[in-house]
């Protein structure tokens, strides 16, 4: 007698599914319970970190997104005056703040300079870091001393470095202008002219960022097998060919990571801009993050809703950049 194999398979699959549900493994809830019972120790070790991150990052993020959907400002938030408690009176306005930010000219003009600032800083920092890493990867006299001195800007607190540069840039008493005066050159308004101010903040940020880039790329260079260079040299490859065909491919994984990190850090580099120029002269050096700060702490009345809106837009831009960056790397065969 003929046997209907398709019916038997269906019955068997239904039985297996029933047994899976009975054991608690056929549903997502059952899988979670099984994972908790099997790896409870790992979950216990991770839980404190997850809770702390949720409190420190998760709550402010959710709160910021909520405020961006309201008209909250200094005059309608909950506050205390003496013993009197004044309740919040701000209202939900939906996406009005986003429409205002994206249809006004201020956001996009600030975004334009922020992109120029980020691209210039990251590209120059990467180029200098790669050059210094190549030099320090060779056997030269005093290599350890040079490494220590080049890492020094990274070890010094950022605000200390920025204040030191601010003294150097002083138009009347700064060392840079005194050196220029010694050569018969007029003083340069480093922080008082829009063009020179942009050049100045980029120079300071590059000075702060080169040590990290150099150390990361130097580690990548030291992981490239020396036999590859020896074989290429025996084949008659010159220095440029060895650099292009061995060094750059060997640094690809390290380079992609440090470029991404440097881009995110530079895009949100608040201390350099705020402590050096406070976004001036005028609004010449204002980047998105310093403008968001200005909304909350400098203008009157302080606009918490608009500040939160800019913060959310910054987050969206960086998440979009990271997603596109990852997609491009995957197309090139990089796993990231």
C-alpha positions as CSV (number, residue, x, y, z in Angstrom):
1,X,0.0,0.0,0.0
2,X,1.4,3.5,-0.9
3,X,2.4,5.7,2.0
4,X,1.9,9.4,1.8
5,X,5.3,10.6,2.9
6,X,4.3,14.3,2.9
7,X,1.5,13.6,5.4
8,X,4.0,11.7,7.6
9,X,6.5,14.6,7.5
10,X,3.8,17.0,8.5
11,X,2.7,14.9,11.4
12,X,6.3,14.5,12.6
13,X,7.0,18.2,12.4
14,X,3.8,18.9,14.4
15,X,4.9,16.5,17.0
16,X,8.4,17.9,17.2
17,X,6.9,21.4,17.6
18,X,4.6,20.3,20.4
19,X,7.5,18.6,22.2
20,X,9.6,21.8,21.7
21,X,6.8,23.9,23.3
22,X,6.5,21.4,26.1
23,X,10.2,21.8,26.9
24,X,10.0,25.6,26.8
25,X,12.3,25.9,23.7
26,X,9.8,26.4,20.9
27,X,8.9,30.0,21.8
28,X,11.1,33.1,22.3
29,X,10.1,33.1,25.9
30,X,11.2,29.5,26.3
31,X,14.5,30.3,24.7
32,X,15.1,33.2,27.1
33,X,14.2,31.1,30.1
34,X,16.6,28.3,28.9
35,X,19.4,30.8,28.4
36,X,18.9,32.3,31.8
37,X,18.9,28.9,33.5
38,X,22.0,27.7,31.6
39,X,24.1,30.9,31.6
40,X,22.8,32.5,34.9
41,X,26.3,33.3,36.1
42,X,27.1,35.3,33.0
43,X,23.8,37.1,33.2
44,X,24.5,37.9,36.8
45,X,27.9,39.4,36.0
46,X,26.5,41.5,33.1
47,X,23.4,42.8,34.9
48,X,25.1,45.5,37.0
49,X,26.8,47.0,33.9
50,X,23.5,46.9,32.0
51,X,21.7,48.6,34.9
52,X,24.3,51.3,35.2
53,X,24.4,52.0,31.5
54,X,20.6,52.1,31.4
55,X,20.5,54.7,34.2
56,X,23.4,56.8,33.0
57,X,22.7,56.7,29.2
58,X,19.3,55.2,28.7
59,X,17.3,57.6,30.9
60,X,18.9,60.9,29.7
61,X,18.4,59.7,26.1
62,X,14.7,58.9,26.6
63,X,14.3,62.1,28.5
64,X,16.0,64.1,25.8
65,X,13.8,62.6,23.0
66,X,10.7,63.4,25.1
67,X,11.8,67.0,25.7
68,X,12.4,67.5,21.9
69,X,8.7,66.8,21.4
70,X,7.6,69.5,23.8
71,X,8.0,73.3,24.1
72,X,10.0,73.1,27.3
73,X,12.0,76.2,28.2
74,X,13.3,78.0,31.3
75,X,9.9,79.6,32.0
76,X,7.6,76.6,31.9
77,X,9.6,73.7,33.5
78,X,9.2,72.6,37.1
79,X,11.3,74.8,39.4
80,X,11.6,75.9,43.0
81,X,11.5,79.6,44.2
82,X,12.2,79.6,47.9
83,X,9.8,77.2,49.5
84,X,7.4,77.4,46.6
85,X,7.3,74.5,44.1
86,X,6.1,75.6,40.6
87,X,4.9,72.7,38.5
88,X,5.8,72.2,34.8
89,X,3.5,73.8,32.3
90,X,5.2,72.8,29.0
91,X,3.1,71.0,26.4
92,X,3.6,68.3,23.8
93,X,4.1,69.8,20.4
94,X,5.0,66.7,18.3
95,X,7.6,67.3,15.6
96,X,7.3,71.1,15.5
97,X,10.8,71.5,16.9
98,X,12.3,69.3,14.2
99,X,10.5,71.2,11.5
100,X,11.7,74.5,12.9
101,X,15.3,73.2,13.1
102,X,15.4,71.7,9.6
103,X,13.5,74.5,7.8
104,X,15.6,77.3,9.4
105,X,19.0,78.2,8.0
106,X,20.9,78.0,11.3
107,X,21.0,74.2,11.5
108,X,22.3,73.6,8.0
109,X,24.9,76.5,8.2
110,X,26.2,75.1,11.4
111,X,26.1,71.6,10.0
112,X,28.2,72.7,7.0
113,X,31.0,74.0,9.2
114,X,30.8,71.0,11.4
115,X,31.3,68.7,8.4
116,X,34.3,70.8,7.2
117,X,35.8,70.8,10.7
118,X,35.3,67.0,11.0
119,X,36.7,66.1,7.6
120,X,39.8,68.5,8.0
121,X,40.6,67.3,11.5
122,X,40.2,63.6,10.7
123,X,42.1,63.6,7.4
124,X,45.0,65.7,8.7
125,X,45.2,63.7,12.0
126,X,45.2,60.4,10.1
127,X,47.9,61.6,7.6
128,X,50.2,62.9,10.4
129,X,49.5,59.9,12.6
130,X,50.4,57.5,9.7
131,X,53.5,59.4,8.9
132,X,54.8,59.4,12.5
133,X,53.8,55.8,13.0
134,X,55.9,54.8,10.0
135,X,58.9,56.8,11.3
136,X,58.7,55.3,14.8
137,X,58.3,51.8,13.4
138,X,61.8,52.0,12.2
139,X,65.0,51.5,14.3
140,X,66.1,55.0,15.0
141,X,68.1,56.4,17.8
142,X,66.0,57.7,20.7
143,X,62.8,56.0,19.4
144,X,61.4,55.4,22.9
145,X,62.0,59.1,23.8
146,X,60.2,60.3,20.7
147,X,57.3,58.0,21.3
148,X,56.9,59.3,24.9
149,X,57.0,62.9,23.8
150,X,54.5,62.4,21.0
151,X,52.1,60.7,23.3
152,X,52.4,63.6,25.8
153,X,49.5,65.7,24.3
154,X,47.2,62.6,24.8
155,X,48.2,62.3,28.5
156,X,47.6,65.9,29.4
157,X,44.0,66.7,30.2
158,X,42.2,68.3,27.3
159,X,41.1,71.5,29.0
160,X,44.7,72.1,30.1
161,X,46.0,71.8,26.6
162,X,43.3,74.1,25.2
163,X,44.0,76.8,27.7
164,X,47.7,76.6,26.9
165,X,47.0,77.0,23.2
166,X,44.7,79.9,24.1
167,X,47.6,81.7,25.7
168,X,49.8,81.0,22.6
169,X,47.1,82.4,20.4
170,X,46.7,85.7,22.4
171,X,46.9,88.5,19.9
172,X,49.0,90.9,22.1
173,X,51.0,88.7,24.4
174,X,50.9,85.3,22.8
175,X,54.2,83.5,21.9
176,X,53.2,82.9,18.3
177,X,52.7,86.6,17.6
178,X,55.9,87.5,19.5
179,X,57.8,85.1,17.2
180,X,56.2,86.7,14.2
181,X,57.0,90.2,15.5
182,X,60.7,89.1,15.8
183,X,60.6,88.4,12.1
184,X,59.0,91.7,11.3
185,X,55.6,90.2,10.6
186,X,52.4,91.8,11.9
187,X,50.4,90.1,14.6
188,X,47.8,87.6,13.4
189,X,44.3,87.7,15.0
190,X,44.3,84.0,15.6
191,X,41.0,83.9,17.5
192,X,39.4,87.2,16.4
193,X,39.2,86.6,12.7
194,X,36.7,84.0,11.4
195,X,39.1,82.4,8.9
196,X,42.1,82.4,11.3
197,X,39.8,81.1,14.1
198,X,38.7,78.1,12.1
199,X,42.3,77.4,11.2
200,X,43.3,77.7,14.9
201,X,40.7,75.3,16.3
202,X,41.5,72.7,13.6
203,X,45.2,73.0,14.5
204,X,44.5,72.4,18.2
205,X,42.2,69.5,17.6
206,X,44.8,67.9,15.3
207,X,47.5,68.4,17.9
208,X,45.3,66.6,20.5
209,X,44.2,63.8,18.1
210,X,47.6,62.8,16.5
211,X,48.8,60.8,19.5
212,X,45.8,58.4,19.5
213,X,46.0,58.0,15.8
214,X,49.8,57.4,15.9
215,X,49.6,54.8,18.7
216,X,46.8,52.9,17.0
217,X,48.5,52.8,13.6
218,X,51.8,52.0,15.1
219,X,50.2,48.9,16.7
220,X,48.8,48.0,13.3
221,X,52.2,48.4,11.6
222,X,53.9,46.1,14.1
223,X,51.3,43.4,13.4
224,X,52.3,43.2,9.7
225,X,54.8,40.4,9.1
226,X,58.3,41.7,8.3
227,X,58.7,38.8,5.8
228,X,56.3,40.5,3.4
229,X,58.5,43.6,3.2
230,X,61.6,41.4,2.7
231,X,60.0,39.4,-0.1
232,X,58.8,42.6,-1.8
233,X,62.3,44.1,-1.5
234,X,63.8,41.0,-3.1
235,X,61.3,41.3,-5.9
236,X,62.5,44.8,-6.6
237,X,59.6,46.8,-5.1
238,X,60.5,50.3,-4.2
239,X,59.5,52.1,-1.0
240,X,56.2,53.5,-2.4
241,X,55.2,50.1,-3.9
242,X,55.8,48.4,-0.5
243,X,53.8,51.1,1.2
244,X,50.9,50.9,-1.2
245,X,50.7,47.1,-1.6
246,X,51.7,46.0,1.9
247,X,51.4,48.7,4.5
248,X,48.0,50.2,3.5
249,X,46.3,46.8,3.1
250,X,47.8,45.6,6.3
251,X,46.4,48.7,8.1
252,X,43.0,48.5,6.6
253,X,41.2,47.0,9.6
254,X,42.9,49.3,12.1
255,X,42.4,52.3,9.9
256,X,38.7,51.8,9.4
257,X,38.1,51.6,13.2
258,X,40.2,54.6,14.1
259,X,38.7,56.7,11.4
260,X,35.2,55.9,12.6
261,X,36.1,56.7,16.2
262,X,37.9,59.8,15.3
263,X,35.0,61.1,13.2
264,X,32.5,60.6,16.0
265,X,34.8,62.2,18.6
266,X,35.6,65.2,16.3
267,X,32.0,65.7,15.3
268,X,31.2,66.1,19.1
269,X,34.4,67.7,20.1
270,X,32.9,70.2,22.6
271,X,36.0,71.3,24.7
272,X,38.2,72.6,21.9
273,X,35.5,74.9,20.4
274,X,33.9,76.0,23.7
275,X,37.1,76.7,25.6
276,X,39.1,78.2,22.7
277,X,36.5,80.4,20.9
278,X,33.1,79.7,22.5
279,X,31.9,79.4,18.9
280,X,33.1,82.8,17.9
281,X,34.0,85.2,16.5
282,X,30.3,85.6,16.0
283,X,29.1,82.1,15.0
284,X,32.1,81.3,12.8
285,X,33.4,78.3,14.7
286,X,30.1,77.1,16.2
287,X,29.5,73.3,15.7
288,X,26.3,71.4,16.3
289,X,27.1,70.3,19.8
290,X,28.2,73.7,21.0
291,X,25.1,75.3,19.5
292,X,22.9,72.7,21.4
293,X,24.7,73.7,24.6
294,X,24.1,77.4,23.8
295,X,20.4,76.8,23.6
296,X,20.3,75.3,27.0
297,X,22.7,77.4,29.0
298,X,23.5,80.7,27.2
299,X,20.4,82.2,25.5
300,X,17.5,83.7,27.5
301,X,15.1,82.1,28.0
302,X,17.0,78.8,27.9
303,X,15.4,76.6,25.3
304,X,15.6,73.0,26.5
305,X,13.3,71.7,23.8
306,X,15.4,73.1,20.9
307,X,18.6,71.9,22.6
308,X,17.2,68.4,22.9
309,X,16.1,68.5,19.3
310,X,19.6,69.3,18.1
311,X,21.0,66.6,20.3
312,X,18.6,64.0,18.8
313,X,19.5,65.2,15.3
314,X,23.2,64.9,16.1
315,X,22.6,61.3,17.2
316,X,20.6,60.5,14.0
317,X,23.4,61.9,11.8
318,X,26.1,59.9,13.6
319,X,24.1,56.7,13.5
320,X,23.4,57.2,9.8
321,X,27.1,57.8,9.2
322,X,28.0,54.7,11.1
323,X,25.5,52.6,9.2
324,X,26.6,53.9,5.8
325,X,30.3,53.4,6.8
326,X,29.6,49.8,7.8
327,X,27.8,49.1,4.6
328,X,30.6,50.4,2.5
329,X,33.1,48.3,4.5
330,X,31.1,45.2,4.0
331,X,31.0,45.8,0.2
332,X,34.8,46.1,0.3
333,X,35.0,42.7,2.1
334,X,35.7,44.1,5.6
335,X,33.9,42.5,8.5
336,X,33.0,45.1,11.1
